[in-house]
């Protein structure tokens, strides 16, 4: 990689960290009463071993909104997540929205609070209470977050969404 290319990559990485990151709880009108405070990194959790996100419970069809400004990378279906949306936002963070009843997001940029889909129970949530599974990952590892718990090395990448929501403004 040439010096110009390396410099361009570094500028892009730094720019990603400098973007503003306004935060919203990704289920319309949800509050801390709509999830269990200990849901992140709960174990045992089925074939995943550890629950690496937060489940926000709401009635089927409740709007799911963008947690921050982000670029939609993928929208579709996967076995465990059902109907999912994957997006990248400021600070090089990946936002994962799963178990959607419907995906309404268009490809490209969405602003904080814009609709992404609706709460559902697709994928391995079929037959369970409708909810949004929301996970937040850092593309760049945060090694000091690792510990000796089950899959503790993954804590370098998975961030606690509940701590992220505490920055949310009403």
N, C-alpha and C positions, 0 to 999 in steps of 0.2 A: 504494500500500500504506500503510495507516494505521500510526501509531506502535505501536499494540498488536500488530499483525500482524508488523511488522518486529522488534519485541522478542521475540516468540514464536519467530520463525524463528532469531534469533541464539541464544536459549536452547537450542533444539533442536540447532543445529549444535555449540554448545559441549558440550552433554550427550553427543553422539556421541563427542567426543574424550575425554571423561572416563570412559567405560565401560571396565571392565577387559578386557584382551585376552589371555587365556591362549592359548598357541599349541601346536598339535600338527602333526606331519608328517601330511598327509592320506591316507597309505596305511598301513594297519595293519602295524606292525612294520618299517616302512621305515627305512633309515639313509642316510647320505650315500653309501654304496657303491651305492645303487640309482638314482643319476642322475649325469650328467656335470657337473662343477663349472662348466663354461663354457657350459652349454646356454642360459642366459638371454642374450638379445640376440644370439644366434648368427645369422650370415648367410653365404651366402644361404640362405633358407628358403622354398622353393616360392613359391606365389603370395602368401604373406604378406610376403615379403621378409626379415623379421627374426623370429626365434622369441622371442615375448614372454612366455614362461613357462618352466616346467621340466617335463620328462617324467620321471616316476617309474616305473621298470620293476618289474613284479611279475607273478606268475602270474595268468592270467585267473580272475576270481572272487574275488580278494583283496579284502577290505573296504576301501572308501574311506570315510574319516571326516571329520567337520567339523574344519577347521583351527583354528577358534575358535568362540565363541558367534556365531550368525548367524541371519538371517531369510531363508528361502528366497524368492526373487523369481520364479524361473522354473525349471521342469524340463520337459524335452522333447527334441526332436531338431532339429538344424540340420545343414546340409550338411557343413561342415568338421569340426565338433566331434563329430558323431554324437550320441549320447545325452549330454546336458549338464545340469548344475545350476548356477544362478547365484544367489548369495546376497550379502547385505550384512551386514557385521559392524561392530564398533567402529572408531572412527577414520574412519568413512565409507568403508570399503574394500570393494570388490567382489571376491568369490572366485568363480573360474570353474573348474569341474571338467568335463573333457571326455574323450571316447572311452570312456565307461562302458559296460560290458556290460549292466548293469541299474541302474535308479534305484530306490532304496528309501526315499528321504526323503519325508516327508509335508510338505505346505505348512505354513508357519509357522516358529516358532522351533526351532532345534536347538542343543544345547550342544556345546562342544568334545568331540571324540571319539565323538560319536554317529554311527551309520551314515548315509551318504548314498547309497551305491550300491556297485558292484563294478568293479574294474579290467577293462578290455576293449580292444577295437580297432575301435570304430565310427567312422563319419565317414571322414575322409581317412587314418585309421590302419588301415583295413581291409587285411588281408593283411600287416601289420607286427607286430612284437612287441607284446604287450599292455602297456599302460601308462596312467597317468593323466597327462593334460596339465593342469597347474595354473597359473593366472595370477592375479595379484593387482594390482588397480587402485585408485588413490586417486581419489575423486570430486572432490576439491579439488586443483587442480594444485600441483605442487612445482616451480616454475620453475627453481630453481638446479640441478636434476638434468638439464636439457636440455643437449644438446651437438650437435656437427656431424656425428655419425655418421648412417648411414642411418636415417631416421625418428627421429632424435634428439630431435625436439620431443615425441614420444610418451613419452619417459622422464619427462616431467613428471607422467604418470599411471600408467605401468606400474612396479611395484615388483619388485625382484629377490626371488622367493620363497625362494631359498636363504639370503639374509640374514635373511629373516623366520623361517625354520626354526631358525636358530641360537639363537633365543629359546625354542625348544620344550623342554619338560621331558619327561623320559622317562616 
